[in-house]
């Protein structure tokens, strides 16, 4: 029987995960498929139960379910209660177990870009699952402060309770410290197909940012990344984070799988060339 994997989220038109994982399977000669399960948030619980019944062995979880899926799980990996978000589920007969590989993916991306968060003021745009991974990595890296700017104040407040941050919404921008931040953009704003939009972050904050990390990888350059790049500010997009969280998810689903350096590099290159059109 073909082993089934997939991604659950809404929307999913932007997602590269099905292509990426199916290419790994192709080079491994593995009898498996990885499907996009676009799921209306109202149907999430029912869909997850059905997936378990259908014996879907592993799932990635993306916007808007990284936090809301947790109560539906049989358990979560020890050590990730602190993060409060999952992006990987593994089948067990009793139910799914949640893991977070975004954190490893983000850490790897930051290291690769040569960025240090130690002693820096961090501004996180958004307060969902990816924002939680960014807060966790920032805290672990010894950042000096965390400020969370989010559309819904209560969500920023909830994240800040867990990570000792300063919550703000767009009506309280005057309370934003006028400092040089490392900025994490963790929302879906600017993601394909609505690529022209960016969050209304004040120009005096953007223009003196130390670096901007946008977790979006489609497009590779969001409107935000384009704008701050034009000001000479270093930027990082979400591509390496996607690749690395995917590799970490595979290790959880199939601990005995061996992906050679050659396969990893080939799939990396193929993903950079993937065209949605
Ligand atoms: P997940 O937990 O899976 O990452 P989520 O909980 O829906 O998904 O989080 C997405 C984040 O993007 C949230 O911070 C959301 O803001 P709200 O807390 O106000 O919902 C933010 N977001 C999504 N669409 C947005 C938009 N159009 N403008 C501003 N923020 C947006």
Boltz pocket constraint, residues with backbone or C-beta under 6 A from the ligand:
constraints:
  - pocket:
      binder: B
      contacts: [[A, 62], [A, 63], [A, 64], [A, 65], [A, 66], [A, 67], [A, 68], [A, 85], [A, 125], [A, 126], [A, 127], [A, 128], [A, 129], [A, 130], [A, 131], [A, 150], [A, 151], [A, 152], [A, 155], [A, 186], [A, 187], [A, 188], [A, 189]]
      max_distance: 6.0
